[in-house]
C-alpha cells in the first residue's frame, strides 16, 4: 500500500523535516548548475525542483523518490533549445512530452521497470556512487568546473575527469578542504552510537550539522586566506518575493504547435525522462529501508503532470533523480513529506532567503554527495555481488564500466544486454539435461526446447559413448522445435553405427512431426528409432 493516512505522515515528521532540509540544500545548487549547463535560464532549474517537490511528490506513489531537473538530460535540453530556436519553443515541446508521459502511464508502460535485472540496478547505483566521488572531489577542495552532482563520468568539455582531479590537486583551497574534510568526519561521527545516544543530536541529521559547521567556519575566516572564494559558494539570483519570482518566469510559445521538430524533441524528452524515472524508481525501491514498492504507472502519470506544469511555468524537464533520492534516504527520510518540504523550501528560499543561502560553501555540499556516493558503492556491496556468482557479478561489473565509459542510459542498455545473455544461457542449460549411470544415459527435454538449444543438444548427445543405451524423455516438454527433432532423428540414424540403443519416451504427436506420423503406441518407451505418444 502506497496510499498513506495523515497519521502515518505525522508519525514520521521528526525524520522527514530534517531530511527535507538536507535534500533542499543538496538540490538547490543542482537545480542552478543543471540549468546553467542546459543553456536555460537559471530559474528554470529551480522551478522544476519546486514542481517536483510540491506537485510530483503527492501525485507519485513513491514515498522516497525526489523529482527535479536531471543532469542526464542536459545535452537533450541544450540541443532541443538550439534546434527549436529558443527556450520558449522548447517549453512547448516539454508540455507535449508531459502529455506523452501521461499517455504512457495510462497505457501501463511503467511495467517496463520490472524487467531491469537486480544486478544491473545495483551496478547503476555503484557507478553513480563512483561518479559522485570523482566529480565532487574537486568541489571538496575548492576547484569545481563541472556541475555539482553531475551524473555522468565523461566531462561536458575536453577535460577528462582524471585530468580535472589532477588540476584540482594543484589548486587546493585550504578553507574548502578543511570544510569538506571536517564535514565528512562530522557525518561519520553522527552515525555512531555515541551521537545517537543523545536525543537532541539524534534528531538533527549529520549533513545538516555539517552545513552549520561549514557556514560558521567560513564566516569566522572572513578576510583571511582561508575564506572560501565567492565562486565556490551557493549562488542564488537576488529575488524579492513571490511576485518578483513570477515576473521572471519564461512562458511557452504556442506558435509552432504544428511543427514536426517540436514533436520530435517532445518524444525524445518523454522517452528518456520516462526511462530515467523508471530506473531511479527501481533503484529507490531497493534502497528503501522499509522495502516499499512504488507503482510505476502512477509514477509515469506523476512525471507527466510535473513536466506539463514545468512547460507551462518555464521549468526544465524533470525526472525522479537518484542522487537527491539517495540523499533523502541517507538523511533519514521516510515519507513523501520530506520531498514536499524540499520543494517548499526551494520556493521560500528563492523568493525570500537567497542572500542568506549564498553563505553556504559548495565544499560542504560536495562532502554530503561524497558520503552519498560512498554509501552507493560500499566495498561490501561489491563483495556481495562477487559471492553471488558470475551470472550476477559480470552484469554488475559491465554496467558499472559501461556507465563510466558512456552515460547512464547507454550503460544500462549494455548491462541489460549482458544480463539477458546470462538469462538465456541459463535457460539453454535448463531446457536439456543429461544424466549417466554406467552405460545408461537419460536425456530430458524440459518445457520449451527451441532451435536455440540445438548446440547444447548436440553437445549432450556427443557425450553418449558407444555400446550404451539412451532414453530421450519428452514427458515434460510442452514445445519441441522442428530443428531439435531433426537433430534427434539424425542422432538416431547415426547411433546404429556406434551400437547405441535409443529409446524415445513420451514424444507427443503434436510436435513430433514426420518422425512420429502413423507410428504411435501406448508404451512408455519405444526402443530404437520409434517414438511413443
FIDREN-766682 format. One record per residue (C-alpha): residue in three letters; z, x, y. Coordinates in steps of 0.02 Angstrom, whole numbers, padded with zeros to 5 digits, always signed. Example, Ala and Ser with C-alpha at 12.3 -4.5 7.8 and 13.67 -1.06 7.14 Angstrom:
# residues 2
Ala+00390+00615-00225;Ser+00357+00684-00053;
//
This chain:
# residues 533
Unk+00000+00000+00000;Unk-00050+00072+00168;Unk-00001-00079+00270;Unk+00175-00049+00332;Unk+00304-00157+00418;Unk+00386-00117+00584;Unk+00547-00069+00495;Unk+00453+00065+00398;Unk+00389+00147+00558;Unk+00559+00136+00641;Unk+00641+00219+00491;Unk+00531+00373+00513;Unk+00534+00376+00703;Unk+00651+00527+00712;Unk+00523+00628+00614;Unk+00366+00556+00695;Unk+00415+00582+00878;Unk+00436+00772+00869;Unk+00285+00786+00753;Unk+00181+00687+00877;Unk+00234+00805+01017;Unk+00182+00957+00913;Unk+00014+00880+00868;Unk-00014+00838+01051;Unk+00020+01017+01104;Unk-00098+01084+00970;Unk-00232+00953+01005;Unk-00235+00973+01194;Unk-00318+01145+01202;Unk-00428+01098+01054;Unk-00497+00948+01147;Unk-00535+01053+01300;Unk-00606+01201+01203;Unk-00720+01095+01094;Unk-00787+01002+01247;Unk-00824+01168+01330;Unk-00914+01235+01175;Unk-01013+01072+01159;Unk-01084+01084+01334;Unk-00999+00920+01380;Unk-00879+00877+01523;Unk-00703+00943+01488;Unk-00627+00770+01498;Unk-00742+00706+01359;Unk-00640+00803+01231;Unk-00476+00731+01295;Unk-00550+00555+01298;Unk-00597+00575+01114;Unk-00421+00635+01073;Unk-00343+00487+01165;Unk-00454+00363+01072;Unk-00415+00449+00908;Unk-00228+00430+00938;Unk-00217+00260+01021;Unk-00353+00165+00928;Unk-00411+00251+00769;Unk-00233+00286+00712;Unk-00198+00099+00698;Unk-00370+00050+00635;Unk-00359+00181+00497;Unk-00267+00156+00333;Unk-00209+00338+00330;Unk-00031+00372+00382;Unk-00053+00557+00420;Unk-00233+00596+00469;Unk-00262+00636+00652;Unk-00431+00598+00730;Unk-00512+00685+00876;Unk-00658+00796+00925;Unk-00705+00916+00784;Unk-00762+01096+00808;Unk-00882+01069+00663;Unk-00985+00950+00771;Unk-01002+01065+00923;Unk-01176+01126+00878;Unk-01237+00948+00842;Unk-01168+00887+01009;Unk-01241+01034+01105;Unk-01413+01011+01027;Unk-01403+00822+01048;Unk-01368+00837+01234;Unk-01514+00958+01253;Unk-01635+00851+01152;Unk-01592+00690+01244;Unk-01588+00770+01416;Unk-01410+00733+01469;Unk-01235+00683+01416;Unk-01263+00502+01471;Unk-01406+00483+01346;Unk-01304+00569+01212;Unk-01166+00439+01236;Unk-01292+00304+01191;Unk-01328+00395+01028;Unk-01140+00405+00997;Unk-01122+00216+01019;Unk-01260+00190+00890;Unk-01177+00317+00774;Unk-01017+00216+00784;Unk-01110+00058+00736;Unk-01189+00151+00589;Unk-01018+00209+00530;Unk-00954+00030+00539;Unk-01102-00022+00431;Unk-01064+00118+00306;Unk-00885+00055+00295;Unk-00940-00124+00259;Unk-01066-00057+00131;Unk-00918+00031+00045;Unk-00996+00204+00064;Unk-00821+00276+00075;Unk-00812+00285-00114;Unk-00912+00447-00099;Unk-00747+00531-00054;Unk-00681+00502-00230;Unk-00815+00617-00302;Unk-00755+00775-00216;Unk-00676+00886-00351;Unk-00495+00938-00326;Unk-00540+01122-00341;Unk-00668+01105-00201;Unk-00545+01015-00086;Unk-00415+01150-00114;Unk-00549+01282-00084;Unk-00594+01197+00079;Unk-00412+01195+00135;Unk-00391+01378+00089;Unk-00550+01426+00182;Unk-00491+01333+00336;Unk-00324+01422+00321;Unk-00411+01592+00318;Unk-00522+01542+00464;Unk-00371+01487+00565;Unk-00283+01651+00533;Unk-00436+01756+00577;Unk-00480+01654+00731;Unk-00304+01637+00801;Unk-00251+01820+00787;Unk-00349+01866+00945;Unk-00267+01723+01041;Unk-00098+01776+00973;Unk-00117+01948+01053;Unk-00193+01885+01215;Unk-00377+01912+01177;Unk-00469+01748+01150;Unk-00655+01717+01161;Unk-00683+01580+01031;Unk-00615+01402+01032;Unk-00431+01386+00993;Unk-00425+01304+00822;Unk-00609+01332+00782;Unk-00653+01283+00604;Unk-00800+01400+00572;Unk-00786+01582+00524;Unk-00954+01631+00596;Unk-00944+01652+00785;Unk-01032+01549+00918;Unk-01111+01708+00988;Unk-01168+01876+00920;Unk-00994+01949+00899;Unk-00929+01933+00722;Unk-00752+01880+00680;Unk-00709+02053+00612;Unk-00778+02137+00769;Unk-00680+02016+00876;Unk-00521+02062+00783;Unk-00556+02246+00816;Unk-00584+02214+01001;Unk-00425+02110+01005;Unk-00326+02257+00937;Unk-00393+02362+01082;Unk-00349+02230+01211;Unk-00173+02180+01162;Unk-00069+02091+01292;Unk+00114+02140+01265;Unk+00177+01974+01333;Unk+00064+01867+01222;Unk+00104+01974+01069;Unk+00291+01956+01094;Unk+00273+01769+01123;Unk+00173+01740+00963;Unk+00275+01859+00854;Unk+00442+01783+00901;Unk+00368+01608+00892;Unk+00320+01641+00710;Unk+00495+01708+00674;Unk+00570+01551+00753;Unk+00461+01437+00647;Unk+00504+01532+00487;Unk+00690+01526+00526;Unk+00677+01342+00571;Unk+00628+01304+00391;Unk+00779+01395+00321;Unk+00934+01306+00256;Unk+01038+01386+00392;Unk+00947+01294+00532;Unk+00926+01133+00433;Unk+01114+01126+00409;Unk+01133+01097+00597;Unk+01088+00912+00630;Unk+01028+00938+00809;Unk+00917+01086+00764;Unk+00852+00998+00608;Unk+00788+00856+00716;Unk+00685+00975+00825;Unk+00529+01041+00737;Unk+00505+01229+00732;Unk+00340+01225+00829;Unk+00423+01132+00973;Unk+00563+01261+00979;Unk+00431+01398+00980;Unk+00342+01319+01128;Unk+00506+01305+01225;Unk+00536+01491+01193;Unk+00360+01537+01249;Unk+00369+01442+01413;Unk+00542+01511+01453;Unk+00488+01690+01415;Unk+00330+01683+01519;Unk+00420+01607+01669;Unk+00553+01743+01659;Unk+00416+01877+01656;Unk+00329+01811+01813;Unk+00261+01952+01920;Unk+00283+02086+01785;Unk+00154+02169+01672;Unk+00222+02062+01528;Unk+00170+01899+01612;Unk+00028+01814+01518;Unk-00133+01801+01618;Unk-00184+01627+01681;Unk-00343+01627+01574;Unk-00231+01635+01420;Unk-00134+01480+01468;Unk-00171+01296+01438;Unk-00293+01243+01574;Unk-00300+01058+01615;Unk-00401+00987+01760;Unk-00292+00927+01905;Unk-00299+00736+01892;Unk-00189+00623+01998;Unk-00153+00466+01897;Unk-00246+00349+01780;Unk-00359+00287+01921;Unk-00417+00464+01956;Unk-00447+00489+01770;Unk-00554+00331+01759;Unk-00654+00387+01910;Unk-00700+00550+01823;Unk-00767+00469+01664;Unk-00952+00477+01619;Unk-01034+00318+01554;Unk-01185+00294+01439;Unk-01363+00266+01499;Unk-01444+00124+01400;Unk-01619+00151+01472;Unk-01676+00245+01314;Unk-01614+00117+01188;Unk-01788+00110+01108;Unk-01812+00299+01099;Unk-01826+00358+00916;Unk-01749+00525+00965;Unk-01588+00436+01011;Unk-01579+00356+00839;Unk-01612+00523+00752;Unk-01466+00602+00845;Unk-01359+00448+00808;Unk-01399+00456+00622;Unk-01356+00642+00616;Unk-01188+00612+00701;Unk-01147+00463+00589;Unk-01184+00557+00427;Unk-01099+00722+00473;Unk-00947+00639+00554;Unk-00926+00523+00403;Unk-00935+00668+00279;Unk-00811+00771+00379;Unk-00695+00621+00390;Unk-00701+00588+00202;Unk-00670+00771+00165;Unk-00524+00776+00285;Unk-00452+00614+00215;Unk-00460+00680+00037;Unk-00375+00841+00093;Unk-00239+00750+00190;Unk-00201+00640+00040;Unk-00171+00798-00062;Unk-00058+00872+00073;Unk+00042+00711+00097;Unk+00218+00745+00030;Unk+00232+00560-00013;Unk+00064+00565-00107;Unk-00008+00410-00023;Unk-00193+00371-00043;Unk-00287+00305+00108;Unk-00431+00178+00090;Unk-00594+00271+00126;Unk-00699+00119+00175;Unk-00570+00066+00303;Unk-00570+00244+00370;Unk-00758+00238+00399;Unk-00737+00075+00494;Unk-00596+00150+00598;Unk-00702+00303+00640;Unk-00847+00188+00684;Unk-00737+00092+00806;Unk-00675+00256+00878;Unk-00848+00329+00905;Unk-00910+00164+00977;Unk-00770+00170+01107;Unk-00796+00357+01136;Unk-00978+00323+01176;Unk-00933+00184+01297;Unk-00797+00285+01386;Unk-00879+00457+01393;Unk-00795+00543+01247;Unk-00853+00667+01116;Unk-00887+00614+00935;Unk-00727+00608+00836;Unk-00681+00629+00653;Unk-00523+00643+00552;Unk-00479+00827+00580;Unk-00393+00938+00452;Unk-00314+01063+00574;Unk-00223+00930+00676;Unk-00180+00829+00521;Unk-00107+00985+00438;Unk-00007+01023+00596;Unk+00058+00843+00589;Unk+00114+00861+00408;Unk+00191+01033+00436;Unk+00287+00968+00587;Unk+00365+00832+00479;Unk+00256+00682+00523;Unk+00274+00536+00404;Unk+00176+00388+00476;Unk+00033+00349+00595;Unk+00160+00334+00736;Unk+00152+00524+00754;Unk-00036+00514+00784;Unk-00011+00371+00907;Unk+00119+00471+01004;Unk-00001+00618+01013;Unk-00134+00504+01088;Unk-00012+00427+01211;Unk+00047+00599+01267;Unk-00133+00655+01291;Unk-00160+00508+01408;Unk+00002+00534+01504;Unk-00017+00723+01515;Unk-00195+00720+01580;Unk-00152+00585+01705;Unk+00015+00649+01771;Unk+00078+00812+01693;Unk-00067+00934+01698;Unk+00018+01057+01815;Unk+00170+01071+01700;Unk+00075+01088+01537;Unk-00026+01230+01613;Unk+00132+01338+01592;Unk+00110+01340+01402;Unk+00035+01505+01337;Unk-00109+01491+01215;Unk-00023+01627+01113;Unk+00114+01508+01054;Unk-00014+01375+01006;Unk-00107+01511+00910;Unk+00058+01553+00821;Unk+00076+01371+00769;Unk-00100+01373+00699;Unk-00067+01539+00611;Unk+00079+01459+00520;Unk-00028+01308+00478;Unk-00163+01424+00411;Unk-00039+01519+00303;Unk+00026+01358+00226;Unk-00152+01306+00183;Unk-00190+01468+00091;Unk-00024+01520+00015;Unk-00040+01653-00122;Unk+00049+01531-00238;Unk-00098+01410-00223;Unk-00224+01546-00269;Unk-00116+01594-00419;Unk-00103+01412-00471;Unk-00293+01390-00467;Unk-00317+01552-00565;Unk-00200+01496-00703;Unk-00291+01329-00719;Unk-00441+01420-00793;Unk-00618+01469-00749;Unk-00680+01290-00727;Unk-00555+01264-00585;Unk-00543+01438-00510;Unk-00729+01478-00493;Unk-00773+01319-00393;Unk-00617+01351-00288;Unk-00666+01531-00251;Unk-00850+01490-00224;Unk-00803+01353-00099;Unk-00693+01473-00001;Unk-00828+01608+00007;Unk-00968+01485+00047;Unk-00871+01406+00191;Unk-00830+01578+00261;Unk-01012+01631+00246;Unk-01090+01471+00317;Unk-00996+01320+00382;Unk-00886+01180+00319;Unk-01019+01058+00256;Unk-01135+01187+00177;Unk-00987+01271+00095;Unk-00926+01105+00024;Unk-01102+01068-00043;Unk-01107+01238-00130;Unk-00933+01210-00201;Unk-00977+01037-00267;Unk-01135+01107-00348;Unk-01030+01240-00432;Unk-00902+01111-00488;Unk-01040+01000-00558;Unk-01104+01146-00660;Unk-00937+01159-00749;Unk-00927+00970-00772;Unk-01100+00964-00850;Unk-01060+01118-00954;Unk-00901+01037-01020;Unk-00996+00877-01061;Unk-01126+00977-01155;Unk-00994+01052-01267;Unk-00901+00887-01286;Unk-01059+00797-01344;Unk-01081+00904-01501;Unk-00950+00988-01610;Unk-00967+01092-01769;Unk-00827+01123-01895;Unk-00834+01226-02055;Unk-00736+01227-02218;Unk-00803+01355-02341;Unk-00987+01318-02364;Unk-00968+01140-02299;Unk-01013+01101-02117;Unk-00983+00945-02012;Unk-01086+00919-01853;Unk-01026+00772-01748;Unk-01126+00688-01610;Unk-01014+00601-01483;Unk-01058+00461-01363;Unk-01216+00507-01264;Unk-01320+00653-01326;Unk-01467+00687-01209;Unk-01607+00815-01206;Unk-01491+00923-01100;Unk-01389+00955-01259;Unk-01539+01020-01357;Unk-01499+01205-01328;Unk-01319+01179-01385;Unk-01377+01083-01539;Unk-01495+01224-01589;Unk-01355+01350-01563;Unk-01239+01249-01677;Unk-01371+01223-01811;Unk-01410+01410-01813;Unk-01230+01440-01869;Unk-01258+01346-02033;Unk-01281+01477-02170;Unk-01399+01464-02321;Unk-01337+01385-02483;Unk-01221+01264-02394;Unk-01200+01079-02358;Unk-01211+01000-02185;Unk-01160+00825-02132;Unk-01231+00769-01965;Unk-01119+00624-01912;Unk-01185+00498-01786;Unk-01041+00375-01804;Unk-00977+00398-01626;Unk-01146+00420-01542;Unk-01194+00275-01430;Unk-01358+00354-01375;Unk-01460+00495-01450;Unk-01611+00559-01356;Unk-01778+00573-01447;Unk-01781+00762-01414;Unk-01616+00778-01508;Unk-01685+00677-01655;Unk-01841+00786-01663;Unk-01732+00942-01664;Unk-01633+00870-01809;Unk-01793+00822-01902;Unk-01862+00998-01881;Unk-01700+01072-01946;Unk-01700+00954-02096;Unk-01875+01010-02142;Unk-01833+01195-02120;Unk-01668+01177-02216;Unk-01762+01166-02382;Unk-01810+01349-02372;Unk-01628+01401-02347;Unk-01565+01283-02484;Unk-01459+01186-02358;Unk-01418+01009-02414;Unk-01417+00895-02261;Unk-01331+00726-02250;Unk-01368+00612-02102;Unk-01224+00492-02080;Unk-01225+00328-01982;Unk-01381+00355-01879;Unk-01422+00186-01802;Unk-01599+00122-01818;Unk-01593+00079-01633;Unk-01602+00263-01587;Unk-01659+00346-01747;Unk-01843+00322-01704;Unk-01983+00359-01826;Unk-01870+00457-01943;Unk-01769+00302-01985;Unk-01901+00169-01997;Unk-01903+00072-02160;Unk-01780+00194-02238;Unk-01609+00114-02211;Unk-01474+00091-02341;Unk-01292+00040-02344;Unk-01210+00204-02395;Unk-01100+00305-02278;Unk-01200+00465-02304;Unk-01375+00491-02367;Unk-01413+00660-02444;Unk-01560+00767-02398;Unk-01681+00709-02267;Unk-01634+00523-02264;Unk-01540+00428-02130;Unk-01411+00293-02163;Unk-01388+00143-02050;
//
